[in-house]
Amino acid sequence: MMLLKYTYWQDGEMWLGYLEEYPDYMTQGENMEELLENLKDIYQELISDAIPSVRHVAELAVA
């Protein structure tokens, strides 16, 4: 099992969120359960090359 960090918030009656590693790709749900399922779905699309030119977030150590 893999753990992915995500950011989420409620806007009106909808829940919105995105995976921390892929902040350009938001999704939504009518409740938290649906949002989590949609985040899993978008992750599968992102790693399967179904979405072209995926942007990633990484860390760079500098002195």
N, C-alpha and C positions, 0 to 999 in steps of 0.2 A: 504494500500500500504506500502511496505517495501523498504527502501533505503539501497543499498549495495555499499560499496566503492570498486573501482577497479583501477588497474594500467594498463596503456596501452601505446603503442609506435608504431611507424611506422618503419618497416624494409624493405627497398626496396619498393615494391608495396603492401605489406601485412601489416595489422594492427594486432598486437598481444596484448594479455592482460590476466589478471587473477583477480579473486576476492580477495580482501585483506585478507579475512578470510580463504581462501583456496589457498595460493600461489603456491602449488605444482601442480595445475591443470590449465595449460594455454590453451588458445584457440586462434583462429585467424579468420580473415575475409578479404575479398578483399577491404572492405571499413568500415567505422565506424559503419554504420547501421548494417552490417552483423556481425561485431564483437560483438556489443551489443546484438543481437539476440542469438549468440553463447554463450555469457556469461550467459544469462538467461537460455538457455538450459542446460548448464553444472551445473548451480545452482540447477535446478530441479533434475538432476541426482544425485548430491551430497547429497541432503536432502532426496531423496527417497530410499536410500540404494542400488541404482543400481551400485555404485562404492564401492567395499569393502575397509575396512581399511582407511577411510578418515581421513586425518590429519587436525587439527584445529589450529588456532592461538588464543591465549587468553592473557589477562593481569593479572599480579600478583602484588599485592601491598605488599611491604616489608618496614620495618622500618630500 
